Amino acid sequence: MNEITLKASYIQWKNPILGLPTRPVREHYYARRIVAIVNGEERQFRFLNTELPFEATEEEMIAAIEDQINKEQPTNAE
């Protein structure tokens, strides 16, 4: 089990219609960058709006980070 502490969360905005200005509204939510302390090491993670919803709670962010860490680690299928 990984020890995960959230340090910061940054929302990235992008207008879905090219050429128009981007605003910080739910419809323009594009991605989220999270800085977390994982097992004593500071790491950055990035999740698109399809991977982590705009209304994500801290628990959901931690679960998404755990999923990404598990995907990074090779499995012993032998």
Backbone bond lengths (Angstrom), bond angles and torsions (degrees), N, CA, C in turn:
res aa  C-N    CA-C-N  psi(-1)  N-CA   C-N-CA  omega(-1)  CA-C   N-CA-C  phi
1 M - - - 1.458 - - 1.532 108.73 -
2 N 1.301 115.85 134.35 1.457 121.90 -179.60 1.524 110.18 -89.73
3 E 1.327 116.25 140.77 1.453 121.30 174.29 1.524 107.11 -91.87
4 I 1.340 117.05 114.68 1.462 121.69 -174.50 1.521 109.53 -122.19
5 T 1.338 115.90 127.94 1.453 122.29 175.46 1.520 107.62 -125.90
6 L 1.321 117.26 126.30 1.462 120.74 178.48 1.520 109.52 -76.08
7 K 1.323 115.53 134.11 1.462 120.81 179.11 1.526 110.36 -106.60
8 A 1.335 117.18 -44.18 1.466 121.30 -178.75 1.522 109.58 -156.71
9 S 1.326 114.66 153.63 1.463 121.29 177.27 1.523 107.82 -136.54
10 Y 1.329 116.19 128.61 1.463 121.85 -178.81 1.527 109.07 -122.83
11 I 1.318 115.71 131.50 1.459 120.58 179.18 1.522 108.89 -96.15
12 Q 1.324 115.66 136.15 1.458 121.51 176.97 1.528 107.96 -106.81
13 W 1.321 115.13 134.12 1.465 121.45 -177.34 1.519 109.99 -111.12
14 K 1.318 116.28 147.48 1.465 121.80 176.91 1.524 107.57 -155.92
15 N 1.323 116.41 127.52 1.457 120.27 178.99 1.526 109.20 -71.68
16 P 1.333 118.10 129.30 1.459 119.57 -179.79 1.534 113.54 -68.53
17 I 1.330 117.12 -15.20 1.468 121.23 178.57 1.527 108.02 -107.04
18 L 1.323 116.41 114.10 1.457 121.23 -177.94 1.522 111.67 -59.56
19 G 1.324 115.20 140.99 1.453 120.85 175.64 1.513 114.06 92.16
20 L 1.320 117.89 -13.00 1.452 120.54 178.63 1.523 109.52 -99.41
21 P 1.341 117.95 155.01 1.462 119.68 -178.11 1.529 112.30 -67.61
22 T 1.322 115.03 149.72 1.455 122.30 178.13 1.523 108.54 -91.20
23 R 1.323 116.28 137.76 1.461 121.94 178.07 1.523 108.86 -127.19
24 P 1.323 117.99 154.65 1.469 120.33 177.55 1.528 111.85 -80.96
25 V 1.323 115.93 70.49 1.465 121.73 177.13 1.526 108.33 -125.80
26 R 1.319 116.43 158.94 1.466 122.04 -175.48 1.530 112.39 -52.53
27 E 1.312 118.29 -39.26 1.460 121.52 -177.61 1.530 112.26 -66.31
28 H 1.331 117.08 -21.11 1.458 120.86 -178.99 1.529 111.97 -100.62
29 Y 1.331 117.71 5.25 1.471 121.53 177.96 1.519 108.52 -63.86
30 Y 1.351 116.48 124.18 1.457 121.06 -176.10 1.522 112.42 -113.83
31 A 1.332 117.26 -44.93 1.458 120.67 -176.76 1.526 109.68 -160.62
32 R 1.329 114.42 171.72 1.464 120.59 177.89 1.525 107.97 -135.87
33 R 1.330 114.95 132.15 1.461 120.94 175.33 1.518 107.07 -108.36
34 I 1.322 115.94 128.66 1.454 121.38 -176.97 1.517 109.30 -120.73
35 V 1.326 115.58 131.05 1.464 121.78 172.70 1.522 105.57 -102.75
36 A 1.328 116.17 125.21 1.459 120.98 -177.20 1.521 110.53 -137.97
37 I 1.323 114.75 154.33 1.455 121.54 173.51 1.527 106.12 -96.66
38 V 1.335 116.42 115.01 1.465 122.07 -179.44 1.519 108.05 -114.98
39 N 1.320 115.48 113.28 1.468 121.63 -179.07 1.532 111.72 51.55
40 G 1.332 116.24 43.00 1.462 121.37 177.31 1.512 115.33 82.87
41 E 1.324 118.58 0.28 1.462 122.83 -178.60 1.525 109.68 -116.33
42 E 1.346 116.97 130.68 1.465 120.55 179.31 1.526 109.47 -77.67
43 R 1.337 116.10 128.38 1.468 121.20 179.76 1.525 109.40 -135.57
44 Q 1.341 115.10 157.30 1.457 121.28 176.65 1.517 109.25 -114.37
45 F 1.336 115.02 141.76 1.458 122.26 179.28 1.524 107.90 -131.40
46 R 1.329 115.56 148.66 1.468 120.37 178.82 1.520 108.36 -130.91
47 F 1.329 115.27 131.53 1.457 121.82 -179.34 1.528 109.11 -128.60
48 L 1.315 116.46 129.48 1.461 121.04 175.70 1.528 109.86 -73.87
49 N 1.321 115.68 167.46 1.472 119.71 -178.94 1.526 112.22 -63.82
50 T 1.323 118.58 -20.46 1.463 120.92 176.81 1.523 111.62 -80.46
51 E 1.341 117.41 -18.61 1.459 121.87 -178.73 1.527 112.93 -95.79
52 L 1.323 117.16 -30.94 1.459 122.07 -178.00 1.523 108.19 -141.79
53 P 1.325 118.03 118.34 1.468 120.05 -176.04 1.532 112.49 -68.88
54 F 1.309 115.57 161.63 1.459 122.58 179.95 1.524 111.10 -58.67
55 E 1.322 117.32 -38.24 1.465 122.76 -175.97 1.527 112.84 -87.39
56 A 1.307 119.36 18.19 1.471 122.64 -175.07 1.526 111.38 -58.64
57 T 1.337 114.99 136.52 1.455 121.50 176.54 1.529 109.26 -88.80
58 E 1.327 116.45 171.80 1.464 120.04 178.00 1.526 110.66 -59.80
59 E 1.321 117.31 -39.79 1.459 121.26 179.64 1.527 111.20 -62.74
60 E 1.345 116.71 -40.41 1.465 120.20 178.33 1.530 111.63 -67.93
61 M 1.337 116.48 -35.82 1.464 119.88 177.39 1.527 110.27 -65.39
62 I 1.326 116.77 -43.90 1.462 120.82 179.36 1.530 110.15 -63.63
63 A 1.330 117.22 -40.98 1.468 120.58 178.48 1.530 110.53 -63.23
64 A 1.330 117.62 -40.18 1.468 121.00 179.06 1.528 110.67 -65.68
65 I 1.331 116.90 -38.48 1.462 120.53 177.53 1.523 109.88 -65.35
66 E 1.330 117.42 -43.58 1.472 120.90 178.11 1.526 110.94 -59.86
67 D 1.344 116.62 -42.08 1.465 120.22 177.93 1.525 110.90 -61.17
68 Q 1.331 116.79 -43.85 1.458 120.30 -178.84 1.528 110.78 -66.28
69 I 1.322 118.04 -39.45 1.465 121.24 178.15 1.523 109.86 -64.33
70 N 1.330 117.45 -41.53 1.461 121.10 179.29 1.522 111.58 -64.26
71 K 1.335 117.93 -33.93 1.465 121.18 177.48 1.532 111.06 -70.06
72 E 1.341 117.06 -31.35 1.460 121.30 -179.30 1.523 111.90 -72.19
73 Q 1.334 117.14 -33.17 1.453 121.32 -175.92 1.516 110.38 -80.06
74 P 1.316 117.35 130.99 1.479 119.67 178.38 1.531 110.14 -68.22
75 T 1.315 115.12 143.76 1.459 119.75 178.80 1.524 109.46 -96.62
76 N 1.297 115.49 147.58 1.471 121.18 177.26 1.510 108.08 -94.60
77 A 1.325 116.75 93.04 1.461 121.82 -175.74 1.533 111.42 -92.81
78 E 1.310 116.66 15.96 1.461 119.47 -178.71 1.502 111.62 -87.81
